């Protein structure tokens, strides 16, 4: 199945070389991240297939959409997906470690977005590439927020998606580098399930936190109106 391109309304994404396939988290984040400030320069940290960069290219007029990917195969696939898209002239992927990138790049970004690896269990699998994409020791949260605080312009915005159970810890780590939480959208699969994810919007600006909740399904493969409204510009069947 994953050898076939994943087709969206305005672009396709090949994912056969990527350990982490396209999932709900990436699409949620790409659709939810705020573009109210009309960002000129966007950075996606941990790009994988490039799905989030492609979604931001479709949604915004940003002239610079950079992506960062450490895994070589995923990086090559991201580059191919960018080049095959209608927005290839605005999209660029760096093959680099986040610490290295943060130290070496002079540019700063209006919008930074990241769907970070967040499995922190002690066990690993036999697939090193998948482990790199799935386990948080590849990009610890404190490392992520520190880099964001150095790469974000003073009036910029940072958006991410993390497990709900990590929300308080992540907000605390971000506050230590001057990033304040402005919006939280908590996500559950259906009304009967526990909260699963937290979408966070952060900046250097302090404000009252706006909170909301998103339920994805009413029943199996029956999506809520909120979810359909959020993703209808992308999914073919929405």
Phi, psi and omega per residue, in radians:
X1 nan -0.791 -3.056
X2 -1.259 -0.160 3.094
X3 -1.363 -0.269 3.081
X4 -1.539 2.520 3.085
X5 -1.079 2.527 3.032
X6 -1.540 2.066 -3.015
X7 -1.702 2.163 3.001
X8 -1.864 3.108 -3.041
X9 -1.123 -0.629 -3.060
X10 -2.068 -0.016 -3.134
X11 -2.790 2.898 3.062
X12 -2.097 2.660 3.138
X13 -2.263 2.062 2.972
X14 -1.458 2.464 -3.056
X15 -2.434 0.207 -3.056
X16 -1.188 -0.354 3.141
X17 -1.678 -0.039 -3.061
X18 -1.750 2.340 3.106
X19 -1.142 -0.695 3.138
X20 -1.758 1.996 -3.107
X21 -1.394 2.959 3.103
X22 -1.091 2.273 -3.140
X23 -2.387 3.104 -3.098
X24 -1.074 -0.656 -3.085
X25 -0.998 -0.878 -3.102
X26 -1.100 -0.733 -3.133
X27 -1.179 -0.730 3.076
X28 -0.986 -0.862 -3.088
X29 -1.136 -0.760 3.138
X30 -1.098 -0.550 -3.141
X31 -1.482 -0.550 -3.021
X32 -1.507 -0.573 -3.041
X33 -0.926 2.338 -3.046
X34 -1.289 2.320 3.008
X35 -2.091 0.401 -3.112
X36 -1.007 -0.564 -3.090
X37 -1.543 0.189 3.125
X38 0.855 1.145 -3.064
X39 -1.060 2.448 3.050
X40 -1.520 -0.730 -3.080
X41 -2.208 2.220 -3.095
X42 -2.109 2.498 3.046
X43 -2.221 2.240 3.038
X44 -1.867 2.012 -3.114
X45 -1.638 2.057 -3.098
X46 1.455 1.102 -2.879
X47 -1.270 -0.514 -3.068
X48 1.044 -2.160 -3.133
X49 -1.227 -0.317 -3.044
X50 1.683 0.118 -3.045
X51 -0.962 -0.756 -3.065
X52 -1.220 -0.715 3.078
X53 -1.051 -0.717 3.115
X54 -1.128 -0.726 3.112
X55 -1.115 -0.708 3.124
X56 -1.209 -0.558 3.064
X57 -1.134 -0.689 3.113
X58 -1.201 -0.708 -3.018
X59 -1.401 -0.514 -2.940
X60 -2.120 3.018 3.046
X61 -1.805 0.298 -3.137
X62 -0.938 2.306 -3.106
X63 -1.509 -0.390 3.118
X64 -2.172 2.046 3.035
X65 -2.198 1.746 -3.133
X66 -1.689 2.608 3.088
X67 -2.312 2.674 -3.099
X68 -2.251 2.210 -3.125
X69 -2.506 2.214 -3.077
X70 -1.504 -0.552 -3.100
X71 -1.332 2.244 -3.000
X72 -1.116 -0.774 -3.117
X73 -1.164 -0.733 3.113
X74 -1.131 -0.709 3.105
X75 -1.008 -0.836 -3.123
X76 -1.094 -0.673 3.130
X77 -1.217 -0.680 3.093
X78 -1.044 -0.792 3.113
X79 -1.025 -0.796 3.138
X80 -1.088 -0.743 3.137
X81 -1.138 -0.684 3.093
X82 -1.096 -0.830 -3.062
X83 -1.160 -0.506 -3.120
X84 -1.456 -0.144 -3.064
X85 -1.491 2.922 3.088
X86 -1.215 -0.150 -3.026
X87 -2.079 0.497 -3.056
X88 -0.968 -0.496 -3.111
X89 -1.327 -0.191 -3.124
X90 -1.873 -0.148 -3.013
X91 -1.934 2.363 3.124
X92 -2.554 2.357 3.128
X93 -1.990 2.307 3.053
X94 -1.728 2.393 3.030
X95 -1.698 1.636 -3.029
X96 -2.784 2.765 2.990
X97 -1.346 2.547 -3.084
X98 -1.056 -0.747 -3.135
X99 -1.084 -0.785 3.124
X100 -1.071 -0.800 -3.133
X101 -1.071 -0.791 -3.108
X102 -1.083 -0.690 -3.133
X103 -1.227 -0.633 -2.939
X104 -1.626 -0.466 -3.033
X105 -1.498 2.437 3.131
X106 -1.612 -0.355 -3.059
X107 -1.299 2.729 2.971
X108 -2.162 2.841 -2.979
X109 -2.143 2.562 3.088
X110 -1.335 -0.607 -3.118
X111 -2.381 2.195 3.036
X112 -2.061 2.388 -3.055
X113 -2.360 2.477 3.142
X114 -2.676 2.280 2.953
X115 -1.856 1.472 -2.923
X116 -1.368 2.769 3.003
X117 -1.165 2.421 -3.073
X118 -2.479 0.241 3.007
X119 -1.410 2.048 -3.081
X120 -1.956 0.260 3.112
X121 -1.071 2.737 -3.062
X122 -1.318 -0.384 -3.089
X123 -1.470 2.728 3.051
X124 -2.192 2.826 3.091
X125 -1.708 -3.061 3.079
X126 -1.456 -0.074 -3.084
X127 -1.803 1.733 -3.058
X128 -1.107 -0.633 -3.125
X129 -1.136 -0.758 3.132
X130 -1.176 -0.680 3.093
X131 -1.034 -0.738 -3.130
X132 -1.046 -0.688 -3.114
X133 -1.353 -0.459 -2.975
X134 -1.776 -0.425 -2.965
X135 -1.788 2.369 -2.983
X136 -1.216 -0.254 3.107
X137 -1.222 -0.237 3.049
X138 -1.243 -0.497 3.103
X139 -2.673 1.390 -3.100
X140 -0.989 2.596 -3.095
X141 -1.026 -0.670 -3.135
X142 -1.157 -0.619 3.070
X143 -1.131 -0.748 -3.127
X144 -1.089 -0.908 -3.061
X145 -1.192 -0.567 3.083
X146 -1.104 -0.790 3.122
X147 -1.125 -0.730 3.108
X148 -1.027 -0.747 -3.104
X149 -1.108 -0.406 -3.136
X150 -1.637 -0.359 -3.082
X151 -1.772 -0.169 -3.054
X152 -1.644 2.392 3.060
X153 -1.164 2.872 -3.046
X154 -1.011 -0.636 -3.112
X155 -1.827 0.396 -3.056
X156 -1.457 3.079 -3.100
X157 -2.258 2.439 3.075
X158 -2.108 2.265 3.117
X159 -2.212 2.435 -3.132
X160 -2.613 2.922 3.034
X161 -2.284 2.277 -3.073
X162 -2.437 2.909 3.035
X163 -1.070 2.465 3.127
X164 -0.956 -0.669 -3.093
X165 -1.152 -0.288 3.131
X166 -1.681 -0.020 -2.990
X167 -0.998 -0.924 -3.072
X168 -1.085 -0.735 3.127
X169 -1.095 -0.769 -3.114
X170 -1.132 -0.763 3.130
X171 -1.074 -0.691 3.118
X172 -1.131 -0.796 3.121
X173 -1.070 -0.727 -3.129
X174 -1.145 -0.677 -3.117
X175 -1.099 -0.488 -3.123
X176 -1.236 -0.314 3.086
X177 -1.943 0.318 3.018
X178 1.518 0.172 3.138
X179 -1.662 2.136 -3.137
X180 -1.760 2.514 3.109
X181 -1.457 2.191 -3.130
X182 -1.853 -0.616 -3.140
X183 -2.444 2.519 3.024
X184 -2.336 2.243 2.989
X185 -2.106 1.997 -3.120
X186 -1.639 2.394 -2.962
X187 -2.050 2.349 2.990
X188 -2.271 2.644 -3.088
X189 -1.110 -0.831 3.027
X190 -2.604 3.068 -3.040
X191 -1.022 -0.489 -3.038
X192 -1.555 -0.197 -3.069
X193 -1.669 2.843 3.117
X194 -1.252 2.782 3.030
X195 -1.048 2.354 -3.033
X196 -1.956 -0.749 -3.050
X197 -2.290 2.761 2.986
X198 -2.203 2.141 2.966
X199 -1.585 2.217 -3.066
X200 -2.118 2.394 2.974
X201 -2.036 2.226 -3.070
X202 -2.291 2.772 3.065
X203 -2.791 -3.138 3.043
X204 -1.437 0.000 -3.104
X205 -1.650 2.327 3.051
X206 -1.500 2.365 3.092
X207 -2.743 2.897 3.014
X208 -1.111 2.399 -3.091
X209 -1.389 2.178 3.063
X210 -1.573 2.130 -3.113
X211 -2.004 2.573 3.087
X212 -2.626 3.021 3.125
X213 -2.349 2.465 3.106
X214 -2.141 2.197 3.032
X215 -1.844 2.257 -3.025
X216 -1.426 -0.837 -3.042
X217 -2.148 2.537 2.947
X218 -1.488 -0.709 3.056
X219 -2.597 3.052 -3.079
X220 -0.952 2.091 3.140
X221 1.119 0.242 2.987
X222 -1.936 1.813 -2.970
X223 -1.535 2.581 3.121
X224 -1.243 2.786 3.115
X225 -1.096 -0.647 3.131
X226 -1.064 -0.769 -3.127
X227 -1.203 -0.720 3.125
X228 -1.103 -0.733 3.129
X229 -1.115 -0.609 -3.128
X230 -1.249 -0.638 -2.968
X231 -1.933 0.018 -2.993
X232 -1.136 -0.382 3.120
X233 -1.329 -0.108 -3.038
X234 -2.083 -0.970 -3.074
X235 -1.215 2.392 -3.118
X236 -1.083 -0.637 -2.994
X237 -1.724 0.197 3.124
X238 -1.594 nan nan
